[in-house]
Amino acid sequence: MLFNSFQYWIFFLIVAVLFYSMPFRIGKLLLLCASYVFYMWWDPRFIVLILTSTVVDYFLGIWLEVTTGRRKKLLLAISLVVNLGILGFFKYYDFFAGSLAGLLHIPKSSVVLQIVLPVGVSFYSFASLSLAASAGDHDSERYHSCYIWSVKKDGFCRSFLGRVRLVL
């Protein structure tokens, strides 16, 4: 579903009407679910990526609140590895595997997976990293204002419909 399609505008209208006809707390949950439906519209398999990123950084955010020192750095490193691992695999695996195969004179077809790049993988990977970094910095105004760690808020702040709504 594209932002400029008729299908999107029907979806958006339904979500907007439902959102404004219910209490705000439930409406935020509706927006989160609608955002994930919107993301899955292109290819439902890739919802696993955004959910993995959301769940990992949700728990890391909770642990970052209560830890200090080296342990905090370890938790931030785990967030980096998970999120940049997802991004790196989907964006760069075929490029590097194909280049290495060319250097070693191995047929590219034996190492290249022809991976489809998920929509928005860079966006939610970096959004996830910024949320983890904000949780690691208790003095961060951003952390205290919007990104208090809850599944609803964390998932909503990185999902696409949430960004569209914040712009409106």
C-alpha positions in Angstrom: 0.0 0.0 0.0 1.5 3.3 -1.1 0.9 6.7 0.5 -0.5 8.1 -2.7 -2.9 5.1 -3.4 -6.6 5.2 -3.0 -6.3 2.1 -0.8 -4.1 3.9 1.6 -6.5 6.9 2.0 -9.4 4.5 2.7 -7.2 2.7 5.3 -6.1 6.1 6.8 -9.7 7.4 6.9 -10.9 4.2 8.7 -8.0 4.4 11.2 -8.6 8.2 11.8 -12.3 7.8 12.4 -11.7 4.9 14.8 -8.9 6.8 16.6 -11.0 9.9 17.3 -14.0 7.8 18.3 -12.3 6.0 21.2 -10.4 7.0 24.4 -6.9 8.3 23.7 -5.1 5.3 25.4 -6.9 2.8 23.3 -6.5 5.0 20.3 -2.7 4.8 20.7 -2.9 1.0 20.7 -5.1 1.2 17.6 -2.4 3.3 15.9 0.3 0.9 16.8 -1.7 -2.1 15.4 -2.7 -0.1 12.3 1.0 0.8 11.8 2.0 -2.8 11.9 -0.9 -3.8 9.5 0.3 -1.0 7.2 3.9 -2.3 7.4 2.7 -5.9 6.7 0.7 -4.9 3.7 3.7 -5.2 1.4 5.1 -8.5 2.8 3.8 -9.9 6.1 7.0 -12.0 6.6 9.0 -8.8 7.4 6.9 -8.0 10.5 9.2 -10.3 12.4 12.0 -7.8 11.9 10.2 -4.8 13.3 8.7 -6.8 16.1 12.1 -8.3 17.0 13.7 -4.9 17.1 10.8 -3.5 19.2 10.9 -6.3 21.7 14.7 -6.4 22.0 14.9 -2.7 22.6 11.9 -2.7 24.9 13.7 -5.1 27.3 17.1 -3.5 26.8 15.5 -0.1 27.6 14.1 -1.4 30.9 17.5 -2.9 31.8 19.3 0.3 30.8 17.2 2.3 33.3 18.4 0.3 36.2 22.0 -0.5 35.2 25.2 1.5 35.3 28.7 1.5 34.0 30.0 -1.4 31.9 26.8 -3.3 32.0 25.0 -0.3 30.4 27.6 -0.2 27.6 27.1 -4.0 27.1 23.3 -3.5 26.7 23.8 -0.7 24.3 26.3 -2.9 22.3 23.6 -5.6 22.2 21.1 -3.1 20.7 23.7 -2.1 18.2 24.5 -5.6 17.2 20.8 -6.6 16.8 19.7 -3.5 14.9 22.7 -3.0 12.8 22.8 -6.8 12.2 19.3 -6.7 10.8 20.2 -3.7 8.7 23.5 -5.0 7.5 22.2 -8.4 6.6 19.3 -7.2 4.5 21.1 -4.2 2.9 24.6 -5.5 2.4 24.9 -9.3 2.5 24.4 -9.8 -1.2 26.8 -7.0 -2.1 29.7 -8.3 0.1 29.0 -12.0 -0.6 29.0 -11.3 -4.4 32.1 -9.3 -4.2 33.9 -11.9 -2.1 32.8 -14.6 -4.5 34.2 -12.6 -7.4 37.5 -12.2 -5.7 37.7 -15.9 -4.9 36.4 -17.0 -8.4 33.4 -18.7 -6.9 30.1 -18.6 -8.7 28.0 -15.8 -7.3 24.9 -17.9 -7.4 26.4 -20.2 -4.7 26.7 -17.4 -2.1 24.2 -14.6 -3.1 20.8 -15.1 -1.5 19.0 -12.4 -3.6 17.5 -11.0 -0.5 14.6 -8.6 -0.9 15.2 -5.4 1.1 12.3 -4.8 3.6 10.6 -1.5 3.4 11.9 1.0 6.0 14.6 -1.3 7.4 17.0 1.6 7.8 14.3 3.8 9.3 13.3 1.5 12.1 16.8 0.2 12.7 18.1 3.7 13.4 14.9 4.7 15.3 15.5 1.7 17.5 19.1 2.6 18.1 18.1 6.2 19.0 15.5 4.9 21.5 18.1 2.6 23.1 20.6 5.4 23.3 18.0 7.7 24.8 17.2 5.1 27.4 20.9 4.9 28.3 21.0 8.6 28.9 18.6 9.4 31.8 19.1 13.1 31.4 17.8 13.1 27.9 14.8 15.3 27.4 13.7 13.1 24.5 13.7 10.1 26.8 11.6 11.8 29.5 9.1 13.4 27.1 8.1 10.7 24.5 10.2 7.6 24.8 9.3 6.2 28.2 9.7 2.5 27.8 6.5 0.7 27.1 5.7 -1.5 24.2 2.9 0.8 23.0 5.0 3.9 23.0 8.2 2.3 21.8 6.5 0.5 18.9 4.4 3.5 18.1 7.3 5.9 17.9 9.2 3.8 15.5 6.3 2.7 13.3 5.3 4.5 10.1 1.7 5.5 10.9 3.0 7.0 14.1 5.4 9.2 12.2 2.7 10.2 9.8 0.4 11.2 12.7 3.2 13.1 14.4 3.6 15.2 11.3 -0.1 15.9 10.9 
